Amino acid sequence: MMLFIRRFQNGDELALREIFFNTIRNVNIKDYSALQVEAWAPYEYDQAEWYNRISAINPFIAVIGNEIVGYADIQDDGYIDHFFCHCEHQGKGVGKRLMNEIFKTAQHKCIGRLYSHVSITAKPFFEHFGFKEIKKQQVNIRDQILTNFVLEKHL
């Protein structure tokens, strides 16, 4: 099956929430405690808030067949807010295609610096694409302290 990248469409929100939830619960669990992943990706969430946030970041959507297998965004200031690959499609080139789409978009929009707040789990992936650690930080998510990293790449 071919992997293709398209823009976000209304109606993608629930599939993206499932990728967000399942990736954190099944992949990030190797680097974070059960309590931390439960705080980061709780079962209960505000659906309207999620839909508004996803439509606001306007992500790229990775699709194989009819299945959404990942998504990522780039904001006008170079910020990458979300970058998630389906837990069953890790290591299959989905992230590489999404990252290349981000690079292409950044060049098209003359964005010279990309940056993101990256999990312990995703840090090696971002570093593979030339991102450098700016700082390690502790963030409070629903009363759990999680470690992540601010990474950046100059284009």
Beta strands, then each sheet from edge to edge (+ up, - down):
strand 1: 3-7
strand 2: 60-64
strand 3: 67-72
strand 4: 79-80
strand 5: 83-85
strand 6: 113-119
strand 7: 132-141
strand 8: 144-154
sheet 1: 1+ 2- 3+ 5-
sheet 2: 4+ 6+ 8- 7+
end
